[in-house]
Amino acid sequence: MSGNGFFYASACRTWNIPFEVAADKKKQKQTAEQPAQKQAGKQLKLDPAKLLAALSYMSDVTPDGCRFHSWRVALLAAHLAAEVAPDIQRDVFYAGLLHDIGAVGAYKHITEYPSVQAQLEDSQIRNHPRVAAAMLDWLPGMSAASSFVKAHHEWWDGSGYPMHNSGKSIPMGGRILAIADMADLFGCIDSPARLTEKFRMLSRLAGRAWPKELWAPLVQSTRSELYHSLRGSETLVQLVARKTAELPAPEELANEEGVERALHLFAAVVDVKDPTGAGHSFRTARYAEALMRQMGQSDEDAQTAYRAGLVHDSGRVGVPSRITNRAGRLTNDEFDVVRGHAQMTMRIFNCLPDCPDMAELGRIAGHDHEHYDGAGYPSRLAGDNIPLVSRVLSVVDSFDAMVSTTSYRMLSSRCAVIRLQKCSGTQFDPEVVDAMIAAMEEGTIAADVRRAA
């Protein structure tokens, strides 16, 4: 857990797991006997900087698409930092990308609240700087960015939140984030026809929300090519791709462990969105990895299964809380919204160009609701046209949903296996179901994995 000791109660259980998992996986590599027939698979090459940009994109997903708020704030804040505090530009950029990841479970997107007071009436919004900071603090090399995120709603006069700090007790990165965040929330970026009016409104906060000396750099930024490029989604994609290359992730994060931790954040954000299902993504990942090994697949493919399991529900952050929190039967229209999460998962991991392996991870994760007989979604793939890892995810995802203590229709492992067998050949690949049953009988997949989360 992060050093500041704060996190959402429902998500806390997830945070202590990755450290144990890393040790377990290392031990497995050292002791497991590899089947002679195993063939080498492809290891997906993932860039942690690009993953954090995708996580930022994910935080702005709504049923209507992506709002790009965090990308705009990150780019504008990095531009301002280059002018007034160049030594913290990289940390400000990543803080901008991830400053709102703690707000995904709010009643509505943070840009939809009409005032600061309206934000404070939502406990999820009120606490989101701390939640997001805790997530960043868990990533190696991100402690400075974490401190900036935690402070980005503090006001210079002490009337901000969550800690009511004031003046120079607010780190410079937090002050820069505050003015960039408010510039976008006030519509100073996407309302060129009303730019003067919007800036006049924003100017009233100079000396109150941030120090007056940051006002001139913000006004000057409106004359830059960057500022005008922030309005279009296509140019934003190019700008973020360029900036992640220009400001790569810290060395402490730029390794396989860093990639794994970044992927765990996707699972944690889903848990923040829907605390009732906390731990599901992690359990699905562990089941998927174990089942791939049971089937004699390569270490690389087993790793891909684990990582795809962590992110398979990423698109669910775009499903409105009124639907995810709904008790009872959904309407057909609501089901259509829920089904849209699979396509959104793929869009999240395909949000940047020149990241084919990240897009491939999203493609695998996003097809876990395809049915073996072709009746699933989002692409109605059938049989071997569905990636093997996706077929494995389909089985273990359903299994965990049935046996999880968070399910209103919780089943025993025996009953869940019977359900899997009934749907073998229609919803599920028969070979994967058989391997799942064999793994459970042999103890390769322990039914109490769910308790670990």
Stockholm file with secondary structure:
# STOCKHOLM 1.0

chainA/1-453         MSGNGFFYASACRTWNIPFEVAADKKKQKQTAEQPAQKQAGKQLKLDPAKLLAALSYMSDVTPDGCRFHSWRVALLAAHLAAEVAPDIQRDVFYAGLLHDIGAVGAYKHITEYPSVQAQLEDSQIRNHPRVAAAMLDWLPGMSAASSFVKAHHEWWDGSGYPMHNSGKSIPMGGRILAIADMADLFGCIDSPARLTEKFRMLSRLAGRAWPKELWAPLVQSTRSELYHSLRGSETLVQLVARKTAELPAPEELANEEGVERALHLFAAVVDVKDPTGAGHSFRTARYAEALMRQMGQSDEDAQTAYRAGLVHDSGRVGVPSRITNRAGRLTNDEFDVVRGHAQMTMRIFNCLPDCPDMAELGRIAGHDHEHYDGAGYPSRLAGDNIPLVSRVLSVVDSFDAMVSTTSYRMLSSRCAVIRLQKCSGTQFDPEVVDAMIAAMEEGTIAADVRRAA
#=GR chainA/1-453 SS CCTTCCCCGGGHHHHTHHHHHHHHHHHHHHHCCCCTTCCCCCCCCCCHHHHHHHHHHHHTEETTEECCHHHHHHHHHHHHHHHHCGGGHHHHHHHHHHTTGGGTTSSSCGGGCSSHHHHHTSHHHHHHHHHHHHHHHTSTTCHHHHHHHHTTTCCTTSCCSSSCCCGGGSCHHHHHHHHHHHHHHTTTTTCGGGHHHHHHHHHTTBTTTBCGGGHHHHHHHTTSHHHHHTTCHHHHHHHHHHHHHHSCCCTTTSSHHHHHHHHHHHHHHHHHHCGGGTTHHHHHHHHHHHHHHHTTCCHHHHHHHHHHHHHTTGGGGGSCHHHHTCCSCCCHHHHHHHHHHHHHHHHHHTSSTTCHHHHHHHHHHHTTTCCTTSCCSSSCCCGGGSCHHHHHHHHHHHHHHHHCTTCTTCCCHHHHHHHHHHTBTTTBCHHHHHHHHHHHHHTSSCTTHHHHC
#=GC SS_cons         CCTTCCCCGGGHHHHTHHHHHHHHHHHHHHHCCCCTTCCCCCCCCCCHHHHHHHHHHHHTEETTEECCHHHHHHHHHHHHHHHHCGGGHHHHHHHHHHTTGGGTTSSSCGGGCSSHHHHHTSHHHHHHHHHHHHHHHTSTTCHHHHHHHHTTTCCTTSCCSSSCCCGGGSCHHHHHHHHHHHHHHTTTTTCGGGHHHHHHHHHTTBTTTBCGGGHHHHHHHTTSHHHHHTTCHHHHHHHHHHHHHHSCCCTTTSSHHHHHHHHHHHHHHHHHHCGGGTTHHHHHHHHHHHHHHHTTCCHHHHHHHHHHHHHTTGGGGGSCHHHHTCCSCCCHHHHHHHHHHHHHHHHHHTSSTTCHHHHHHHHHHHTTTCCTTSCCSSSCCCGGGSCHHHHHHHHHHHHHHHHCTTCTTCCCHHHHHHHHHHTBTTTBCHHHHHHHHHHHHHTSSCTTHHHHC
//
